[in-house]
Structure formats: structure tokens, C-alpha cells
């Protein structure tokens, strides 16, 4: 029983790292884009909204899988793919 518990605890460290890092990265990317769109307005707002609309047009899970396949293996690439695929 302790062997299973130790595996679950070790796996939960990686899962929490991916979850928290992807939410933080998404917050930074989305917050930064929102600040730029709100401050600049005009063409910057329109361009960023078009990019956001394109991201919302695709389902999040297949988009994250495609981005992870394009970026290649690695924990950082998975975090980047998840945070990019879930803008909202």
C-alpha cells in the first residue's frame, strides 16, 4: 500500500507543477494581451481579439495536443501548450 501511495504523491507533484505553471503562464499571457488591447485600443485591440477568436474557434484539448506535438516532448512545452490552448 505504501508503494502505491508514494507513486501517487510523486505523480501529484508533477501534475500540480503543470497545472499551476500553465495557469500562471496563461494569466501572464492573457493579462498582458488584455492590458495591451485595453491601453492601445484601435488596431491592437482588433488584432488581439482576432487572435483570441481563432483560439476559441478550436476545441481546447485537440489544440493543446497539436501544440504539444509541434513543440516536441518536454515539461515546459506541455505547460506552454496547455496555457496557450486555454485562454479563458
Residue, then its C-alpha position, 0 to 999 in steps of 0.5 A: x500500500x505504501x508503494x502505491x501511495x508514494x507513486x501517487x504523491x510523486x505523480x501529484x507533484x508533477x501534475x500540480x507543477x503543470x497545472x499551476x505553471x500553465x495557469x500562471x503562464x496563461x494569466x501572464x499571457x492573457x493579462x498582458x494581451x488584455x492590458x495591451x488591447x485595453x491601453x492601445x485600443x484601435x488596431x491592437x485591440x482588433x488584432x488581439x481579439x482576432x487572435x483570441x477568436x481563432x483560439x476559441x474557434x478550436x476545441x481546447x484539448x485537440x489544440x493543446x495536443x497539436x501544440x504539444x506535438x509541434x513543440x516536441x516532448x518536454x515539461x515546459x512545452x506541455x505547460x506552454x501548450x496547455x496555457x496557450x490552448x486555454x485562454x479563458 
